[in-house]
Amino acid sequence: MRGEVEHSIGGPARHPRDRPRHHHRVQRGVELPSPELLRIQIHTHLRSTSNPVDATVPRHKDRGTEDATTREVRVGDHDEILQGATAIGRRHSVPPQDVAEVAGGVANRGFVLGEALFLRVARPGFEDDLRKEAGVVPVARSLGVLTPAVVEYDDSRGLVDAPYVVMERVHGVEPVGVPVGLGEQLARLHRAERIDLPGVPQDERDDPWRTVDDLAERGYLDLGTAKWLSGWFTRLADRFDRGEPTVLIHGDVASHNLLTGPDGGLRALVDWGDAAWAPRGMDFAKLPLEHVAAILPEYLGETRATAIGVAPREEEIAAATLWFHLDWGLGKLAAEPSPGRRHWTAPPGSRILGLLRFFAAGPPAAWSTLT
């Protein structure tokens, strides 16, 4: 979702819960001069989009194969989605030359529609996620969450043979560190009242003890380590309320779904396809622990200011977050490596090594007693 590009939506494949979505760093500008010929230019956006580079790359090829040439690619009438994107652009008064495809979408194909709008067309199998997002975004915005507004959602398959959504386009870049304001935005989201949101599931809690037993049986853990890990989960279970009412979570709070401005402030939280009713700690599970520790004070300040009843303590949220990091990290230990995927949780051992790094560096007080 982005580059300067904004909320296109993105990210390569991740862990079981780090479901692949869209890579936003490579933007393909699509000029549609005629049905017979489509000239595709590929602009590579790194941290800045001020210096686009033309490239000879077929659509949907992974980034990293740029050169300094441009060629014309005949795609023909078989690419009805591309033709449909142009028609949708016209519906919103956007000329064909201002329609630009953003590369790498797994759940959707994304198109910039001029400076103000962004189009996402669901790929087969991901229609429900797009429908869910169209329902969740208005709820999030009503709570003051910074996320692009839905301008149009259409599942009639009239202009294009797939559901699509047109949203406001937010200009920003992927944050390098922790964006200012993220904790406040998550606190606003988590106070949503429980209502019926079509397609938004109740995320069931895992049984980490079973995961530990399975890894030991398969030879990934020795019995002594398995016993120690089981004891760690037991201790963590006593540090937070596992029966706490679930909250509305974004479900994929990670750098590739955040857009920031030049000052480092958060401009938008994007890609709501993983939204769910779940424990609040789960919404911190895709950020590095040092980032979670940095935003928790801000999160708690906003939560306490608007809480009805007793607000959670920092130690409780820290324990719940650590629970998910440890559980999901162990769950991925036996996975096959995925070279080239840039999300920090993609390597099988990354979460466990992240835990080691966090605690070896001397964590804040709320975390230091959780081992």
Secondary structure as UniProt FT lines:
FT   TURN            4..5
FT   HELIX           6..8
FT   TURN            16..17
FT   STRAND          26..31
FT   STRAND          38..44
FT   TURN            59..60
FT   TURN            77..78
FT   HELIX           80..91
FT   TURN            92..93
FT   HELIX           96..98
FT   STRAND          99..102
FT   TURN            103..104
FT   STRAND          108..113
FT   TURN            114..116
FT   STRAND          117..122
FT   TURN            124..125
FT   HELIX           127..142
FT   TURN            143..144
FT   STRAND          150..154
FT   STRAND          164..168
FT   HELIX           182..190
FT   TURN            198..199
FT   HELIX           208..217
FT   TURN            218..219
FT   HELIX           223..237
FT   TURN            238..239
FT   TURN            242..243
FT   STRAND          247..249
FT   HELIX           255..257
FT   STRAND          258..260
FT   TURN            262..263
FT   STRAND          265..269
FT   TURN            273..274
FT   STRAND          276..278
FT   HELIX           280..284
FT   TURN            285..286
FT   HELIX           289..306
FT   HELIX           314..331
FT   TURN            332..334
FT   TURN            339..340
FT   TURN            344..345
FT   TURN            348..349
FT   HELIX           350..360
FT   HELIX           365..368
//
